[in-house]
Amino acid sequence: MRRLFRRGERVRSKIDGKVMEVLKYLKANLVEVRWFDLEKKEIRTNKLPEDKLSKAA
């Protein structure tokens, strides 16, 4: 299994363009990420497939 991202790395979601931080890998293709929700003013976590993410500039 080749991992594209490391823990703590900033990535961009291809779905909605949010910049997120990688927390950990859960399975072969599933990544747990977190981001700051501006509307609710709190930190959110979510699990996304690795192919829906790209490196943030």
C-alpha positions as CSV (number, residue, x, y, z in Angstrom):
1,M,0.0,0.0,0.0
2,R,1.4,3.3,-1.0
3,R,0.3,6.3,1.0
4,L,0.1,9.6,-0.7
5,F,-0.1,11.8,2.4
6,R,1.6,11.9,5.8
7,R,0.1,12.8,9.1
8,G,-0.2,16.5,9.6
9,E,0.0,17.3,5.9
10,R,-2.3,19.9,4.4
11,V,-4.5,18.5,1.6
12,R,-7.3,20.0,-0.5
13,S,-10.6,18.2,-1.1
14,K,-11.5,17.7,-4.8
15,I,-15.2,17.6,-3.8
16,D,-15.6,21.1,-2.3
17,G,-12.1,22.7,-2.3
18,K,-11.7,22.8,1.5
19,V,-8.2,22.7,2.9
20,M,-7.9,19.9,5.5
21,E,-5.2,18.3,7.7
22,V,-4.5,14.6,7.6
23,L,-5.0,12.9,11.0
24,K,-4.4,9.2,10.1
25,Y,-5.0,6.4,7.6
26,L,-7.9,4.1,8.6
27,K,-7.8,1.5,5.8
28,A,-6.0,1.1,2.5
29,N,-7.8,4.0,0.9
30,L,-9.6,5.8,3.7
31,V,-8.1,8.9,5.4
32,E,-9.3,10.7,8.5
33,V,-9.1,14.5,8.0
34,R,-10.0,17.6,10.0
35,W,-10.9,21.2,9.1
36,F,-12.2,24.3,10.7
37,D,-15.9,25.0,10.0
38,L,-16.2,28.8,9.6
39,E,-20.0,28.9,10.0
40,K,-20.2,26.9,13.2
41,K,-16.7,28.0,14.4
42,E,-15.6,24.5,15.4
43,I,-13.2,21.8,14.2
44,R,-14.8,19.0,12.2
45,T,-13.4,15.5,11.4
46,N,-14.4,13.3,8.6
47,K,-13.3,10.2,6.7
48,L,-12.7,10.5,3.0
49,P,-11.2,8.3,0.3
50,E,-7.6,9.1,-0.6
51,D,-8.4,9.6,-4.3
52,K,-10.8,12.6,-3.4
53,L,-7.8,14.5,-2.0
54,S,-4.9,16.4,-3.5
55,K,-1.9,18.2,-2.0
56,A,-2.6,21.8,-1.0
57,A,-0.4,24.5,-2.4
